[in-house]
């Protein structure tokens, strides 16, 4: 292995010695430049002032930590107009000013932070022989300069969870580029309005149905047109259809029962269905009637509403929430609970054939299984 490959910048520093221990390797190096430039006036200086040693951390070698003792020099600035008299030579490819980690080690920590995050990145670093905390990795992410903001014409506004059920925020997306551009700490209308006031170029706002977002968009961007995205349009349509069907639940159930009875009478596979038949164990339980108290409250709500009483008055009188009163008033008949459908199995496509053979007198399960198996 060439010695120059161990150096971050072979032209700027020169390796002098190695000291190997069980848990670390110490490399002694020194700068090799003939001059240095003043960081303030960029004037070259050959006048040496003093020397000192910087202790740096570098990339590990086979899981063993690398420590660099870098002998660095200070120079005198001979520019009389410059306010700095003494300066330390800069090594931009090796280490930052006042830094204790090499540039390439900092780049590795940046990759770990952005790809793995805090906890996972710190764990991976420890497995590589590096010591760093998850908080330090997260601070690296926060120090990265934000990209320059470009004007947004079509803005998407939606909420997200910092911690589900406890804390929520707002995400803002450029819908033309399909990229998130900012995060807001809450879902308040005032916060959104303040952000929108700083971006008057917005023409369209696609938001969810939250009232706070509607108020914030109207206050912060009165020039923008508010629309709903496809997901919320389909959700609105689905809820409207569900409410319409629930309000006619009695009529729909009655029609479904008539069709079901007609199919039972026309199907040959239900011939002889009785206590001794195969279908006796599959008979559905009788339809449960609604609770008498709930049914009476449902009728009372409609009676009071026809008498002219307000929604709030009905809720206070019957000790019900306004949402329950609204729900009862949407229905013409008492809303029944939806029954869960039966889950199909592998035998489902062959049930008609099995019922028909059972009604014809073949009650041998093994024989029925063989006949069904030959059919696939």
C-alpha positions as CSV (number, residue, x, y, z in Angstrom):
1,X,0.0,0.0,0.0
2,X,1.3,3.4,-0.9
3,X,1.7,5.8,2.0
4,X,0.1,8.6,0.0
5,X,-3.3,6.7,-0.1
6,X,-3.6,7.1,3.7
7,X,-3.4,10.8,3.5
8,X,-6.4,13.0,2.8
9,X,-4.3,15.4,0.7
10,X,-0.8,14.1,-0.1
11,X,0.2,17.5,-1.6
12,X,-0.6,19.3,1.6
13,X,0.5,17.0,4.4
14,X,3.2,14.4,4.8
15,X,3.1,11.3,7.0
16,X,6.0,10.9,9.4
17,X,5.2,7.8,11.6
18,X,2.6,5.3,12.8
19,X,1.9,4.0,16.3
20,X,-0.3,1.0,16.4
21,X,-2.3,-0.1,19.5
22,X,-5.0,-2.7,20.1
23,X,-7.9,-0.3,19.7
24,X,-6.4,2.6,17.7
25,X,-3.7,3.7,15.2
26,X,-2.0,7.0,15.7
27,X,-0.6,8.7,12.7
28,X,1.9,11.6,13.0
29,X,1.9,14.0,10.0
30,X,3.0,17.5,9.2
31,X,2.1,20.1,6.6
32,X,4.5,20.4,3.6
33,X,3.6,23.6,2.0
34,X,6.2,26.4,1.5
35,X,3.8,29.2,2.2
36,X,0.3,30.0,3.3
37,X,-2.4,32.5,2.4
38,X,-4.0,34.9,4.9
39,X,-7.7,34.0,5.2
40,X,-8.6,37.6,5.4
41,X,-6.6,39.4,2.7
42,X,-5.4,36.3,0.7
43,X,-1.8,37.6,0.8
44,X,0.9,34.9,0.6
45,X,3.2,34.7,3.6
46,X,6.6,32.8,3.9
47,X,7.3,34.2,7.4
48,X,6.8,31.4,10.0
49,X,5.5,32.4,13.4
50,X,5.2,29.2,15.4
51,X,4.1,25.5,15.3
52,X,1.4,23.5,17.1
53,X,-0.2,20.1,17.0
54,X,-3.9,19.4,16.0
55,X,-5.5,16.1,17.0
56,X,-7.9,14.9,14.3
57,X,-10.1,11.8,13.9
58,X,-10.0,10.1,10.5
59,X,-11.8,7.2,8.7
60,X,-11.3,3.8,10.5
61,X,-9.1,1.1,9.1
62,X,-10.7,-2.4,9.4
63,X,-12.8,-1.3,12.4
64,X,-9.8,0.3,14.2
65,X,-10.0,4.0,15.0
66,X,-7.5,6.4,13.3
67,X,-6.1,9.4,15.2
68,X,-3.9,12.0,13.4
69,X,-1.5,14.2,15.2
70,X,-1.1,17.0,12.6
71,X,1.8,19.4,13.1
72,X,0.5,22.7,11.8
73,X,2.2,26.1,11.4
74,X,1.2,29.7,12.0
75,X,2.4,32.5,9.7
76,X,2.7,36.2,10.0
77,X,0.7,38.4,7.6
78,X,3.0,41.1,6.1
79,X,0.1,43.1,4.6
80,X,0.1,46.3,6.6
81,X,-3.5,47.0,5.6
82,X,-4.8,43.7,6.9
83,X,-6.2,43.6,10.5
84,X,-4.9,40.1,11.1
85,X,-1.2,39.8,12.1
86,X,-0.9,36.0,12.7
87,X,-2.9,33.2,11.1
88,X,-2.9,29.4,10.9
89,X,-2.5,27.8,7.5
90,X,-5.7,26.4,6.0
91,X,-6.1,22.8,4.7
92,X,-9.4,22.8,2.9
93,X,-9.0,19.2,1.6
94,X,-8.0,17.8,5.0
95,X,-9.9,19.5,7.8
96,X,-12.1,22.6,8.4
97,X,-11.0,25.5,10.6
98,X,-11.1,24.6,14.2
99,X,-12.4,21.1,13.2
100,X,-11.5,17.9,15.0
101,X,-12.6,15.5,12.2
102,X,-11.2,15.2,8.7
103,X,-13.3,16.3,5.7
104,X,-13.8,12.7,4.5
105,X,-14.9,11.6,8.0
106,X,-17.4,14.5,8.1
107,X,-18.7,13.4,4.7
108,X,-19.2,9.8,5.9
109,X,-21.2,11.1,8.9
110,X,-23.3,13.1,6.6
111,X,-24.1,10.1,4.5
112,X,-25.0,8.1,7.6
113,X,-27.2,10.9,8.9
114,X,-29.2,11.4,5.7
115,X,-29.5,7.7,4.8
116,X,-30.0,6.0,8.1
117,X,-31.0,8.8,10.5
118,X,-30.0,9.3,14.1
119,X,-30.2,6.0,16.0
120,X,-29.5,3.7,13.1
121,X,-26.7,5.9,11.9
122,X,-25.0,6.0,15.3
123,X,-25.3,2.2,15.6
124,X,-23.7,1.7,12.2
125,X,-20.9,4.1,13.0
126,X,-20.1,2.2,16.2
127,X,-19.9,-1.0,14.2
128,X,-17.4,0.7,12.0
129,X,-15.3,1.7,15.0
130,X,-16.5,5.3,15.1
131,X,-17.9,7.1,18.2
132,X,-20.7,9.5,17.5
133,X,-24.1,10.1,19.1
134,X,-27.5,10.2,17.3
135,X,-28.0,13.8,18.4
136,X,-24.7,14.8,16.6
137,X,-25.9,13.1,13.4
138,X,-29.2,15.0,13.6
139,X,-27.4,18.3,14.2
140,X,-25.5,17.6,11.0
141,X,-28.7,17.3,9.1
142,X,-30.0,20.6,10.5
143,X,-26.7,22.4,9.6
144,X,-27.0,21.5,5.9
145,X,-28.0,24.7,4.0
146,X,-31.5,24.6,2.6
147,X,-31.9,24.7,-1.1
148,X,-32.9,28.0,-2.7
149,X,-36.7,28.4,-2.8
150,X,-38.4,28.6,-6.2
151,X,-41.8,30.2,-6.8
152,X,-44.7,27.9,-6.4
153,X,-47.9,28.2,-8.5
154,X,-49.8,25.0,-7.4
155,X,-49.5,24.2,-3.7
156,X,-50.6,21.1,-2.0
157,X,-51.6,21.3,1.7
158,X,-52.2,18.3,3.9
159,X,-51.5,17.2,7.5
160,X,-49.1,14.6,8.8
161,X,-48.3,13.1,12.2
162,X,-45.2,13.9,14.2
163,X,-46.6,11.4,16.7
164,X,-49.8,9.7,15.8
165,X,-52.7,10.7,18.0
166,X,-50.7,13.4,19.8
167,X,-49.0,15.9,17.6
168,X,-49.7,16.8,14.0
169,X,-48.2,19.2,11.5
170,X,-48.7,20.5,8.0
171,X,-46.8,19.5,4.9
172,X,-46.6,21.8,1.9
173,X,-45.9,20.3,-1.5
174,X,-45.1,21.8,-4.9
175,X,-47.6,19.8,-7.0
176,X,-46.0,20.7,-10.3
177,X,-42.7,19.2,-9.3
178,X,-44.1,16.7,-6.8
179,X,-41.7,17.7,-4.1
180,X,-42.2,18.8,-0.5
181,X,-41.0,22.3,0.1
182,X,-41.8,23.0,3.8
183,X,-43.2,21.7,7.1
184,X,-45.3,23.6,9.5
185,X,-45.3,22.8,13.2
186,X,-49.1,22.5,13.6
187,X,-52.5,22.5,11.7
188,X,-53.6,26.0,12.8
189,X,-55.1,28.4,10.3
190,X,-53.0,31.3,11.5
191,X,-49.7,29.4,10.9
192,X,-50.7,28.5,7.3
193,X,-51.9,32.1,6.6
194,X,-48.6,33.5,7.8
195,X,-46.7,31.2,5.4
196,X,-48.9,32.0,2.5
197,X,-48.6,35.7,2.9
198,X,-44.8,35.4,2.2
199,X,-45.6,33.6,-1.1
200,X,-48.0,35.8,-3.1
201,X,-47.2,33.9,-6.3
202,X,-49.4,31.0,-5.4
203,X,-52.4,30.6,-7.8
204,X,-54.0,27.3,-6.8
205,X,-54.2,25.6,-3.4
206,X,-55.1,21.9,-3.3
207,X,-56.1,21.1,0.3
208,X,-58.0,18.6,2.4
209,X,-61.4,19.3,3.9
210,X,-60.1,20.7,7.2
211,X,-61.8,24.0,8.1
212,X,-58.6,25.4,9.5
213,X,-56.9,25.0,6.1
214,X,-59.8,26.7,4.4
215,X,-59.6,29.7,6.7
216,X,-55.9,29.9,6.5
217,X,-55.9,29.7,2.7
218,X,-58.6,32.3,2.5
219,X,-56.8,34.7,4.8
220,X,-53.2,34.2,3.6
221,X,-53.8,33.8,-0.1
222,X,-57.1,35.4,-1.2
223,X,-55.9,35.5,-4.8
224,X,-55.5,31.7,-4.9
225,X,-58.2,29.3,-6.0
226,X,-58.9,26.5,-3.5
227,X,-59.6,23.0,-4.9
228,X,-59.8,19.5,-3.6
229,X,-57.5,16.7,-4.9
230,X,-58.8,13.5,-6.4
231,X,-58.5,11.5,-3.2
232,X,-60.7,13.9,-1.3
233,X,-63.2,14.2,-4.2
234,X,-63.6,10.4,-4.2
235,X,-63.8,10.4,-0.4
236,X,-66.6,13.0,-0.6
237,X,-68.4,11.0,-3.3
238,X,-68.1,7.8,-1.3
239,X,-69.5,9.4,1.9
240,X,-72.4,11.0,0.0
241,X,-73.3,7.7,-1.6
242,X,-73.1,6.0,1.8
243,X,-75.4,8.5,3.4
244,X,-77.9,8.2,0.6
245,X,-77.9,4.4,0.9
246,X,-78.2,4.5,4.6
247,X,-81.2,6.8,4.5
248,X,-83.0,4.1,2.4
249,X,-81.6,1.1,4.3
250,X,-85.1,-0.3,5.0
251,X,-86.1,-0.3,1.3
252,X,-82.8,-1.7,0.1
253,X,-82.9,-4.5,2.7
254,X,-86.4,-5.4,1.7
255,X,-85.5,-5.5,-2.0
256,X,-82.4,-7.6,-1.3
257,X,-84.5,-10.1,0.8
258,X,-87.0,-10.5,-2.0
259,X,-84.2,-11.2,-4.5
260,X,-82.6,-13.7,-2.1
261,X,-85.8,-15.6,-1.6
262,X,-86.4,-15.7,-5.3
263,X,-82.9,-17.2,-5.9
264,X,-83.5,-19.8,-3.1
265,X,-86.7,-20.9,-4.8
266,X,-85.1,-21.2,-8.3
267,X,-81.9,-23.0,-7.3
268,X,-82.1,-26.8,-7.3
269,X,-79.2,-27.1,-4.9
270,X,-81.5,-26.2,-2.0
271,X,-84.0,-29.0,-2.6
272,X,-84.9,-30.9,0.6
273,X,-83.1,-28.4,2.9
274,X,-84.2,-29.3,6.4
275,X,-82.8,-30.5,9.7
276,X,-81.4,-33.6,8.1
277,X,-79.8,-31.9,5.1
278,X,-76.3,-30.5,4.7
279,X,-77.7,-26.9,4.6
280,X,-79.3,-27.0,8.1
281,X,-76.0,-25.9,9.7
282,X,-75.6,-23.0,7.3
283,X,-79.0,-21.4,7.9
284,X,-78.5,-17.7,8.8
285,X,-79.7,-16.6,12.2
286,X,-83.0,-14.7,12.4
287,X,-82.7,-11.0,11.7
288,X,-82.4,-9.1,15.0
289,X,-84.8,-6.3,15.7
290,X,-83.5,-2.9,16.8
291,X,-83.5,-2.1,20.6
292,X,-86.9,-0.8,21.7
293,X,-85.3,2.1,23.5
294,X,-83.2,3.1,20.5
295,X,-86.2,2.8,18.2
296,X,-88.3,5.0,20.5
297,X,-85.6,7.6,20.6
298,X,-85.4,7.5,16.8
299,X,-89.1,8.1,16.5
300,X,-89.1,10.8,19.1
301,X,-86.3,12.7,17.3
302,X,-88.4,12.8,14.1
303,X,-91.6,13.8,16.0
304,X,-89.9,16.7,17.8
305,X,-88.3,17.9,14.5
306,X,-91.7,17.9,12.8
307,X,-93.0,19.9,15.7
308,X,-90.4,22.6,14.9
309,X,-87.8,22.0,17.6
310,X,-84.2,22.9,16.8
311,X,-81.4,20.3,16.6
312,X,-79.8,21.7,19.7
313,X,-83.1,21.6,21.6
314,X,-83.7,18.0,20.6
315,X,-80.2,17.0,21.8
316,X,-80.6,18.8,25.1
317,X,-84.0,17.3,25.7
318,X,-83.1,13.7,24.9
319,X,-79.5,14.0,26.2
320,X,-78.0,13.2,22.8
321,X,-75.2,14.7,20.8
322,X,-76.0,16.9,17.8
323,X,-74.2,14.5,15.5
324,X,-76.5,11.6,16.6
325,X,-79.6,13.9,16.0
326,X,-78.3,14.7,12.5
327,X,-77.7,11.1,11.8
328,X,-81.3,10.0,12.9
329,X,-82.8,12.8,10.8
330,X,-81.0,11.7,7.7
331,X,-82.8,8.3,7.8
332,X,-86.5,7.6,7.1
333,X,-86.3,4.3,8.9
334,X,-84.2,3.2,11.9
335,X,-80.6,2.6,10.7
336,X,-79.6,-1.0,11.1
337,X,-76.0,-2.2,11.6
338,X,-74.3,-3.6,8.5
339,X,-73.8,-7.3,8.7
340,X,-70.4,-8.6,7.7
341,X,-70.3,-10.7,4.6
342,X,-69.3,-14.3,4.7
343,X,-65.7,-15.0,3.9
344,X,-65.2,-17.3,0.9
345,X,-63.0,-20.4,0.9
346,X,-61.6,-22.8,-1.6
347,X,-64.8,-24.8,-1.7
348,X,-66.9,-21.7,-2.6
349,X,-66.9,-22.2,-6.4
350,X,-68.1,-25.8,-6.0
351,X,-70.8,-25.3,-3.3
352,X,-73.7,-25.4,-5.8
353,X,-72.5,-28.8,-7.2
354,X,-71.9,-30.2,-3.6
355,X,-75.4,-29.1,-2.5
356,X,-77.0,-30.6,-5.6
357,X,-75.2,-34.0,-5.2
358,X,-76.1,-34.0,-1.5
359,X,-79.8,-33.4,-2.3
360,X,-79.6,-36.2,-4.9
361,X,-78.7,-38.6,-2.1
362,X,-74.9,-38.7,-2.2
363,X,-74.0,-38.1,1.4
364,X,-70.5,-39.7,1.4
365,X,-68.0,-36.9,2.1
366,X,-65.1,-38.8,0.6
367,X,-66.9,-39.4,-2.6
368,X,-68.0,-35.7,-2.9
369,X,-64.3,-34.7,-2.3
370,X,-63.2,-37.0,-5.1
371,X,-65.7,-35.6,-7.5
372,X,-64.8,-32.0,-6.6
373,X,-61.1,-32.8,-6.9
374,X,-61.5,-34.1,-10.5
375,X,-63.2,-30.8,-11.4
376,X,-60.2,-28.8,-10.3
